């Protein structure tokens, strides 16, 4: 990646968790791209919400995990971040 990353590159890096280990220049260019591209910015926020939901789910007891309850909470968080 020489200049500004493409949407495909940004979403791949976000989905695969490569951004944390990327060089500083690449991280800066991705942040710039996210600030300018509403679609990639939305994708980054969605990935963050999914990550938070999974972390919260892992901290719950197995008997607390009811599929409809989890689905409703995720949908509610996506509608009202």
Phi, psi and omega in degrees: 000114182271307183248226181293130179289152178281167177301320180298317179295317181296312182294324178296314180297319179293316183292326182267000178069028183277347187295324183296325183264002181285155176300156183305317181298318180294316178301319180295317180294323178293317178298320177297316178300315180297326179290331184265334187253110183293329181291314178291325176298318178295318179298318179297319178294321178295318178298321179295316178297319179295318179298314178297319180297319179293320178297316178297320181294323181292337180273358181265155176288150181303326181287347178273349185273099177247126186304312179298322180298314181296314181299317180295320179295317179296315180298317179297318180293323179291326180285325183228081183295000000 
